[in-house]
Protein backbone atom coordinates (compact mmCIF):
# COMPACT_ATOMS: atom_id res chain seq x y z
CA UNK A 1 0.00 0.00 0.00
CA UNK A 2 1.55 3.31 -0.99
CA UNK A 3 -0.57 5.26 1.52
CA UNK A 4 -1.32 3.61 4.82
CA UNK A 5 -5.06 3.44 5.45
CA UNK A 6 -6.68 2.98 8.81
CA UNK A 7 -10.24 2.19 9.89
CA UNK A 8 -12.28 5.37 9.72
CA UNK A 9 -10.20 7.00 6.99
CA UNK A 10 -12.30 8.73 4.36
CA UNK A 11 -11.60 7.55 0.81
CA UNK A 12 -12.72 8.14 -2.77
CA UNK A 13 -12.26 5.92 -5.78
CA UNK A 14 -8.92 6.32 -7.49
CA UNK A 15 -10.24 4.04 -10.25
CA UNK A 16 -13.27 5.90 -11.58
CA UNK A 17 -14.11 3.11 -14.03
CA UNK A 18 -14.66 0.79 -11.06
CA UNK A 19 -16.95 3.31 -9.36
CA UNK A 20 -19.09 3.46 -12.49
CA UNK A 21 -19.27 -0.33 -12.80
CA UNK A 22 -20.40 -0.58 -9.15
CA UNK A 23 -22.98 2.16 -9.64
CA UNK A 24 -21.41 4.50 -7.09
CA UNK A 25 -21.05 8.18 -7.83
CA UNK A 26 -17.46 8.66 -8.97
CA UNK A 27 -16.62 11.26 -6.30
CA UNK A 28 -18.57 9.65 -3.45
CA UNK A 29 -16.68 9.49 -0.19
CA UNK A 30 -16.58 6.26 1.76
CA UNK A 31 -15.00 5.12 5.01
CA UNK A 32 -12.57 2.28 5.61
CA UNK A 33 -14.45 -0.09 7.94
CA UNK A 34 -12.06 -3.04 7.94
CA UNK A 35 -8.50 -4.01 7.05
CA UNK A 36 -7.53 -7.61 6.34
CA UNK A 37 -3.85 -8.61 6.32
CA UNK A 38 -3.03 -11.17 3.64
CA UNK A 39 0.11 -13.23 4.36
CA UNK A 40 2.52 -12.73 1.48
CA UNK A 41 0.14 -10.36 -0.34
CA UNK A 42 -1.03 -6.77 0.05
CA UNK A 43 -3.82 -6.31 2.62
CA UNK A 44 -7.38 -5.77 1.50
CA UNK A 45 -9.87 -3.25 2.87
CA UNK A 46 -13.62 -3.02 3.36
CA UNK A 47 -15.16 0.33 2.41
CA UNK A 48 -18.67 1.57 3.26
CA UNK A 49 -20.42 4.18 1.09
CA UNK A 50 -23.73 5.75 2.10
CA UNK A 51 -26.54 3.97 0.29
CA UNK A 52 -24.42 0.98 -0.76
CA UNK A 53 -23.51 -2.30 0.82
CA UNK A 54 -19.99 -2.60 2.16
CA UNK A 55 -17.43 -3.37 -0.53
CA UNK A 56 -15.55 -6.34 0.92
CA UNK A 57 -11.89 -7.21 0.32
CA UNK A 58 -10.88 -4.58 -2.23
CA UNK A 59 -7.28 -3.65 -2.85
CA UNK A 60 -6.44 -0.28 -1.29
CA UNK A 61 -4.83 0.81 -4.56
CA UNK A 62 -8.34 1.26 -5.97
CA UNK A 63 -8.95 4.13 -3.51
CA UNK A 64 -7.17 7.22 -2.36
CA UNK A 65 -7.34 8.65 1.13
CA UNK A 66 -8.89 12.11 1.40
CA UNK A 67 -8.27 12.94 5.05
Backbone as a ProteinNet text record, in pm:
[ID]
protein_1_A
[PRIMARY]
XXXXXXXXXXXXXXXXXXXXXXXXXXXXXXXXXXXXXXXXXXXXXXXXXXXXXXXXXXXXXXXXXXX
[TERTIARY]
84.2	0	89.2	71.4	155	116.7	-10.3	-56.5	-122	-74	-131.5	-273	-366.8	-505.6	-539.3	-624.7	-668.2	-819.8	-878.8	-1023.9	-1068.1	-1174.7	-1228.5	-1178.2	-1069.1	-1020.2	-1125.8	-1137.3	-1229.5	-1155.8	-1221.8	-1159.6	-1255.1	-1197.5	-1272.1	-1208.5	-1281.5	-1226.2	-1111	-1001.7	-891.8	-911.6	-989.9	-1024.1	-1169.4	-1191.2	-1327	-1406.8	-1338.7	-1410.5	-1475.1	-1408.8	-1465.9	-1587.6	-1580.4	-1695.2	-1817.1	-1797.3	-1908.9	-1966.6	-1880.1	-1926.8	-2009.5	-1968.4	-2039.6	-2161.5	-2182.5	-2298.4	-2287	-2165.2	-2141.3	-2091.2	-2145.1	-2104.7	-1953.6	-1891.6	-1745.7	-1670.5	-1732.3	-1662.2	-1720.4	-1798.9	-1857.1	-1746.6	-1765.5	-1668.1	-1717.7	-1627.5	-1657.6	-1564.3	-1585.4	-1500.5	-1445.3	-1318.2	-1257.2	-1317.7	-1381	-1445.2	-1376.3	-1279.4	-1205.9	-1078.8	-977.1	-850.4	-815.8	-779.4	-753.4	-613	-519.5	-385.2	-393.7	-309.1	-303.3	-157.7	-128.5	10.9	72.2	182.7	252.2	189.8	82.3	14.5	-23.5	-56.4	-102.9	-232.7	-255.5	-381.6	-498.5	-617.4	-738	-815.4	-907.6	-987.5	-1135.2	-1217.6	-1362.3	-1397	-1477.6	-1515.6	-1667.3	-1722.5	-1867.3	-1899.4	-1991.2	-2042	-2188	-2232	-2373.1	-2459.6	-2561.2	-2654.1	-2608	-2493.5	-2442	-2395.1	-2404.2	-2350.6	-2199.8	-2144	-1999.2	-1929.3	-1827.2	-1743.3	-1636.7	-1642.5	-1555	-1431.4	-1317.4	-1189.2	-1142.5	-1142.3	-1088.2	-945.5	-865.4	-727.7	-725.8	-648.1	-643.6	-598.6	-529.9	-483	-597.3	-719.4	-834.1	-892.1	-844.1	-895.2	-782	-816.4	-717.2	-775.7	-690.8	-733.6	-755.3	-860.3	-889	-880.1	-842	-826.8	-687.5
-116.1	0	123.1	211.9	330.7	428.8	441.5	526.2	436.2	444.9	360.8	406.7	314	344.2	278.9	345.2	297.6	296.7	214.5	219.2	362.1	403.5	537.4	638.8	607.5	700.5	719.9	842.8	873.2	853.2	786.4	755.3	786.5	804.5	813.9	714.5	682.2	591.6	658.2	588.6	631.6	574.4	467	403.7	436.7	543.9	589.9	491.3	412	311.1	208	174.8	78.7	138.1	264.8	330.7	322.7	349.9	346	205.8	105.5	-33.1	-71.7	-25.1	-58	30.3	129.2	216.3	315.4	352.2	449.5	577.2	688.9	818.2	829.7	872.3	866.1	946.7	1046.6	1125.6	1102.6	995.3	964.7	931.8	977.7	949	833.3	740.9	626.1	624.9	528.5	511.7	369.6	359.3	228	170.3	53.8	-8.9	-138.3	-183.1	-303.6	-316.3	-374.7	-400.9	-546.5	-617.8	-761.2	-793.1	-820.5	-860.7	-988.9	-999.4	-1117.4	-1166.3	-1275.9	-1323	-1335.3	-1266.1	-1273	-1190.4	-1119.3	-1036.3	-903.6	-804.6	-677.5	-698.2	-618.5	-630.9	-586.6	-625.3	-576.8	-493	-410.2	-324.9	-340.7	-311.7	-302.3	-154.7	-107.7	33.4	42.5	134	157.1	293	295.2	417.9	431.4	552.5	574.8	524.2	445.8	396.7	272.5	217.4	98	-2.4	-127.5	-229.6	-211.4	-267.6	-259.9	-334.7	-272	-337.3	-415.7	-546.8	-634.1	-675	-667	-721	-660	-528.4	-458.4	-415.4	-410	-364.5	-214.4	-171.1	-28.4	58.8	1.5	81.4	130.7	79.3	126.1	255	296.2	412.6	505.7	629.7	722.4	788.6	806.7	865.4	1014.6	1069.4	1211.1	1287.4	1222.4	1294.3	1277.2
0	0	0	-94.2	-99	11.7	43.6	152.3	255.1	377.3	482.3	513.2	512.2	544.8	677.5	751.1	881.4	886.5	973.7	989.4	1020	953.9	972.3	871.9	800.7	698.8	591.5	545.2	436.3	304	209.2	80.6	-33.9	-151.8	-277.1	-373.5	-478.5	-578.4	-651.9	-663.9	-749.1	-889.2	-898.5	-1025.4	-1056.8	-1131.2	-1158.1	-1241.1	-1325.1	-1403	-1311	-1200.4	-1106	-1035.7	-998.9	-936.1	-1027.5	-1154.1	-1249.3	-1262.6	-1268.7	-1279.6	-1157.6	-1039	-915.4	-891.5	-977.7	-963.9	-850.2	-815.7	-709.3	-774.3	-729.6	-783.2	-776.7	-883.8	-896.8	-793.1	-731	-629.7	-489.8	-475.7	-345.1	-245.5	-124	-18.5	65.6	91.7	176	295.2	383.5	501.2	503.8	540.5	560.7	688.7	677.5	793.6	835	758	794.2	712.3	773.6	705.1	731.2	624.7	634.2	584.4	675.2	632.3	549.9	450.1	363.9	364.3	430.5	435.6	295.8	274.9	147.9	36.7	66.3	-34.3	29	-51.9	5.5	82.7	187.8	261.6	174.1	215.2	149.9	251	199.9	287.3	254.9	354.3	336.3	342.8	247.4	241.1	238.8	319.9	325.7	265.5	169.2	109.1	148.8	178.8	210.4	95.9	129.4	28.5	-45.8	-8.7	-76	28.3	-6.8	81.9	93.1	197.9	216.1	103.9	48	-52.8	23.6	14.1	91.9	14.2	79.8	31.9	-100.1	-106.4	-223.1	-196.2	-300.3	-285.2	-258.8	-161.1	-128.6	-244.7	-342.1	-455.6	-544	-520.8	-597.3	-539.8	-421.4	-351.2	-318.5	-290.6	-236.3	-112.9	-13.5	112.9	93.5	154.9	139.9	271.4	377.9	505	558.9
[MASK]
+++++++++++++++++++++++++++++++++++++++++++++++++++++++++++++++++++

